[in-house]
Amino acid sequence: MKVGLYFGSFNPIHHGHLLIASYILNHTELKQVWFVVSPQNPLKPAASLLNEYHRLYLVQLAVEGENNLKASDIEYKLPRPSYTIDTLTYLQEKYPNHEFSVIMGSDSFLNLPRWKNGEWLLQHYPIYIYIRPGYENLPDYPGAKSIHRLNAPLLPISSTEIRKNIKEGKSIRYLLPESVRSEIERNGYYS
C-alpha cells in the first residue's frame, strides 16, 4: 500500500492539516495518509509543545471515522529527538509491503539540507510538496527519487494562531474539528 507520512507537531491539529491530507488522498496515488505526531521536533523548542499524548489524542479525534487517515505514534517508540530518516527506516522494516512517501510544505522542503541524511531521503523516498505562499521557488535535486509539487488548497490557519487565540480568550470555533475544540476547552489546553 502507498502511504504518505505527514510529519508534524500538530500543536494542535486543525482544518488546514486535514484539508491538505484530504487533497493528497484525492489527487495522488497515495491510499493512506498517516499523521506522524512528533514528540520532539529537533528544529523546534520542546517547551512550547502540549504533552505528546494529548496531541496524539487530538489527532485521533480529528481523523476518527476516516479509513484513509491515521494518527501515528511511531516516533514515541524511537530515540529522541526524532529524525525523519530514522522513522522511515523503522517503518520500512516494520511494514515491508508498504511504500512510504513524505508529505511536507515547500517551506520545510527548503530546510532539507539541514535534515539528518536529507540527501539520502531524497534519493530513496518520494516527496509530496504542498506549495506555501512565499515558498514557490524550489531547488532541483537531480538525484531525487521523485518530487511531486502540489497546489493543494491552503487555509490561512496556524497552530500558533490557535494557541494565541486560546491564551487571549478568543474563539477557536471553525478553525479545527469540533471534537478537537471540545477536548482542548474541556481540559484547558494552551490556556
N, C-alpha and C positions, 0 to 999 in steps of 0.2 A: 504494500500500500504506500502511496506517495503522501508523505506527511510534511506539512510546513510547521516549523518551530518558530513561534513568535515569542522572543525573549523580552523580559521586562520586569521592572519592579512592580508595576500595576499598583501604584500607591496613591489612590485606588484605581481599579479598572473603571472605564467609562465608555459611553456610547461611541466615542471616536475609535477606541481599540476594537470594539465589536464590529463597527462598520467596515474597517479595514479587513478583518478576518472574514467577514461575510463576502466582501468583494472578491477576495482571493479565492474563496471556495467556488464562487460563481464564474470567475473569469480565468482560471488556470486549470491545469490538470491535477492539482492537489486535491486529495479526497478528504483530508482532515487538517485542521489547524489546532496545534497544541499551544496553549498559553503557558510558557515555561516561566514560572514565577521565580525570580532570582532572589535568594535570601540576602545576598550582598553583592551589589554591582561593584567591581573593582574601580570603576571610574566615578562613583558617586559616594557621598558621605553616608555611612550607615545610620547615623543619629537621626536623620530626617525620615527614616522608614518606620511605618507601622509594623508591629510584630509580623514576622513572615507567615505564621499560621493563620493570622487574621486576614492577611492579604490573600492567601491561598483560598480561604473560605469565601471571601468576597468574589473571587474569580469563579469558584464553583457555583455560587449563587447566580452569577451573571450568565453562565452557559448552561444552567440547568434546563434539561429538556431538549438540548441541541445535540443531535447524534454526531455531528461532524466537528464540534468544538469540544475541547477537553482542557481542563486545568491540570497542569503537571507540576509535581513537587520533586521532580527528579534531581534538581540541584541541591535539595536539602540533604541528600544522601552522599553528596560529593564534598571533597575538601573545599574550604573557603579561603579566599574569595573564589567564586565560581567563574570559570572561563569557558566561553562558548565551545572552543575546540575540545576541551575535556568532556563536556556534556555530550557533544556529538559522538565522540569516541565511545563513551559509555553506552549511549543509546544504540549505536550501531551493533555493539556486542550483544546487548540485551534483546534487540529486535532485529535480527539479521534479515528478515523478509521485508522490512520497511525501507523505503528510500526517503531519506531526510533532506530537507531544504531549510534554508534560513530566511526568515522574513525580517526586514528591517526598513527603517526610514532612510531617506537619502542623506540626512544629517549624520546618522550612525555609520552609514557606508563610507562617508568621508573620513571617519575615525579608524577605519580598518587597519591602517598601518600601525596604529598604537595597540592593536589587539594581540594577545598571545597567539603566535602562529597564524596571523591573519592571512598571510600569503598562501599557506598550505590549505587553509579553509577555503579560500577562493578556488584553488585548483581541484578540490575534491568534492565540493558541495554546491548545488545550485543555489543562487541567491535571488530572492524576490524583493525588489526595492520599490516601496511606495514613495513617490516624489513629494517632498515637502517644499512649500514656497520658500524661495531664497536658497535652495539647495538643488537646483535643477541641473547644473553642470557637474557631471560626474566623471571621474577619471576612467580611462580604459585600462583594463587589466588583460593583456593579451593571453596569458596562461590560464585565465579563469575557466572553470568548467562550463558554467552558463550563468548569465546575468539577465534577469528579466526586469525591465523597468515598467512600472505600473502607474497609471494615472487614476489611482483609487480616489473616490470622493473622500475629502478630509473635512472633519468638523473642527472648528476652532475652539476645541475644549482641551484643557490640560489638567493633569492630576494636581499640578501646582496651584492652578486657579481654584480647583475644587477644595483643596486643603485651606487655601486663603479664605474662601467664602465661609467655610465652616468656622474658622477662627474668628471671623468678623460677624458671625451670627446671620449670615445671608443664606438664602435658599440655594440648595443644590438639586432641587427637583428638575427633572428632564435632562440633566447632564449625565446621569448614569441610570442603570436599571433600577426600578422601584424597589426590588428586593435588596439590592446593594445599599441604596439610600436608607432604607428602613434599618438595616443591620448597623450601618455607621451611626445613625442617630440614636438607636436603642442603646448602643454601647459607648457613646460619647467619643468615638474615634476622631482623632485630629483636632479636638477642641482644646 
